[in-house]
């Protein structure tokens, strides 16, 4: 996280991150710290308190002159779903949607919610207002994993996906998760992605429909991003250990040096990251949403000030 803060400070302009739960003491404390540390421009949704922290801006939907613009933007995005202009005006006032619409309207660079709202509510606001990226329709998640052995991955850092959102991805969805995660590796690890599509088989050593799906996902991935270092299907040892990679997948640009691990489904991904965290003493940071047109992230309702602070930093880097 210290390295991420250094990267933020080196950026030519500070990113503006909006927090829908602007009255939450944890959010206020984190925003004050982010501003004091000179990392980003925090915007808290709600009325300005008497003891507002220095460098923290407050935005009240009830008095915002741009609310009609946000209402129109939401109406245009959701009119095909049958929403009326009156309903759009009502929804745009809600802090979660107001924050997401600020991002959609380019009045903020990203938003961080979930301190008091559920994951479903936070993700729904992001999807309805911001939407998915043009070339990726699958919104997924990524965990950043820091393992003690710096010889693995990118100096001990990995991106794991998808451990939290897409339960049973199709081949197309798996390819899109890989595309989104490769971008997360670049943005968050500051590394050239080496993407391994994991399986219980390496290059045809096993057979089965699930393996065929991973092979098809790689074909789609290569078609969409031919210059990306990606390979599959690879077993975890072939993806991570150089000698095993050379033996099982000779000539692969990924085997033995992967830093971006794409699991075939949520079950294996969730089990995998928790095993690495608990048995290998790794730090698991996340999950962070990916595949959206602009950054948005969800906090746990049990989050700490430190959690809010760190997630805001990652969102600014996204």
Secondary structure, DSSP 8 states (H G I E B T S, - for coil): -HHHHHHHHTSSS--EEEES-TT-HHHHHHHHHHHHTTS-EEEEES---TT--TT-EEE-GGG-TTHHHHHHHHHHHHGGGT--HHHHHHHHTSHHHHHHHHHHTTS-SEEEE-SSS-HHHHHHHHHHHT-B-TT----EEEEEEE-S-TTSTBTTEEEEE-SSS-SS--HHHHHHHHHHHHHHHHHHH-S--EEEEE-S-STTSS-SHHHHHHHHHHHHHHHH-TTSEEEEEE-HHHHH-HHHHHHHSTT-SSTT---EEE-SSHHHHHHHHHHHHHHS--EEEEEEEESBSSEEEE--TT--HHHHHHHHHHHHH-
